[in-house]
Amino acid sequence: MQNSNNQGRKGRLGPQFQYEQSFMDKVVADYMAGDQSMSQVAARYRITKTQVAYWYSLFSSELRQTTLEK
């Protein structure tokens, strides 16, 4: 059975993040700089390695595109 409207599961509209977009972008950019491992970046910002990995999977292509345009 498919949901015919544009709402997600249980009527929600996609993921809600606990952190500001600018913070998540900074974390991903720091990881992408290549100076630190994912675990080191996570420890620096006091978040989990899993959060860094998830945000990287969501936002890395966006940040690469933004960097190339500058």
SEMAR-707711 format. One line per field, with one value per residue (C-alpha): residue number from 1; residue in three letters; z, x, y. Coordinates in steps of 0.001 Angstrom, whole numbers, plus 500000, padded with zeros to 6 digits. Example, Ala and Ser with C-alpha at 12.3 -4.5 7.8 and 13.67 -1.06 7.14 Angstrom:
<pts>
resi	c(1 | 2) .
resn	c(Ala | Ser) .
pz	c(507800 | 507140) .
px	c(512300 | 513670) .
py	c(495500 | 498940) .
</pts>
This chain:
<pts>
resi	c(1 | 2 | 3 | 4 | 5 | 6 | 7 | 8 | 9 | 10 | 11 | 12 | 13 | 14 | 15 | 16 | 17 | 18 | 19 | 20 | 21 | 22 | 23 | 24 | 25 | 26 | 27 | 28 | 29 | 30 | 31 | 32 | 33 | 34 | 35 | 36 | 37 | 38 | 39 | 40 | 41 | 42 | 43 | 44 | 45 | 46 | 47 | 48 | 49 | 50 | 51 | 52 | 53 | 54 | 55 | 56 | 57 | 58 | 59 | 60 | 61 | 62 | 63 | 64 | 65 | 66 | 67 | 68 | 69 | 70) .
resn	c(Met | Gln | Asn | Ser | Asn | Asn | Gln | Gly | Arg | Lys | Gly | Arg | Leu | Gly | Pro | Gln | Phe | Gln | Tyr | Glu | Gln | Ser | Phe | Met | Asp | Lys | Val | Val | Ala | Asp | Tyr | Met | Ala | Gly | Asp | Gln | Ser | Met | Ser | Gln | Val | Ala | Ala | Arg | Tyr | Arg | Ile | Thr | Lys | Thr | Gln | Val | Ala | Tyr | Trp | Tyr | Ser | Leu | Phe | Ser | Ser | Glu | Leu | Arg | Gln | Thr | Thr | Leu | Glu | Lys) .
pz	c(500000 | 498963 | 500642 | 498036 | 499667 | 500073 | 503782 | 505235 | 507735 | 510445 | 508760 | 509285 | 506649 | 506704 | 509250 | 511941 | 513063 | 516594 | 515361 | 513180 | 509508 | 509826 | 512628 | 510622 | 507582 | 509696 | 511097 | 507612 | 506196 | 508995 | 508271 | 504530 | 505132 | 505748 | 508774 | 511243 | 511319 | 511740 | 515378 | 516026 | 514493 | 516549 | 519760 | 518949 | 518600 | 521312 | 519008 | 517908 | 515017 | 513640 | 513444 | 511535 | 509110 | 508581 | 508047 | 505692 | 503624 | 503461 | 502990 | 501499 | 497868 | 498677 | 500323 | 497457 | 494992 | 497083 | 497338 | 493581 | 492843 | 494936) .
px	c(500000 | 501445 | 500897 | 499221 | 499980 | 503368 | 503641 | 506132 | 505598 | 503076 | 502313 | 505780 | 507626 | 511155 | 513964 | 514097 | 517609 | 518611 | 521501 | 521640 | 522476 | 525525 | 526928 | 526425 | 528068 | 531068 | 531496 | 531370 | 533734 | 536239 | 536126 | 536475 | 539587 | 541314 | 543371 | 541379 | 539605 | 535858 | 536368 | 538615 | 536105 | 533315 | 535323 | 536193 | 532516 | 531289 | 529012 | 529052 | 531047 | 527743 | 526404 | 529495 | 529144 | 525428 | 525879 | 528790 | 526568 | 523865 | 525858 | 529282 | 528187 | 526489 | 529638 | 531851 | 529598 | 529652 | 533448 | 533853 | 531634 | 533790) .
py	c(500000 | 503348 | 506652 | 508887 | 512238 | 513921 | 513322 | 510918 | 508156 | 509014 | 512332 | 513804 | 515797 | 514393 | 514466 | 517102 | 517967 | 518869 | 521038 | 524148 | 523625 | 525894 | 523710 | 520515 | 522133 | 523190 | 519678 | 518140 | 520783 | 520124 | 516407 | 517010 | 519137 | 515805 | 516818 | 514708 | 511376 | 511124 | 510113 | 513114 | 515527 | 513946 | 514305 | 517921 | 518861 | 516475 | 514517 | 510886 | 509479 | 508192 | 511761 | 512896 | 509977 | 510630 | 514359 | 513659 | 511367 | 514052 | 517244 | 516468 | 516808 | 520137 | 521472 | 520302 | 522112 | 525303 | 525159 | 524693 | 527696 | 530069) .
</pts>
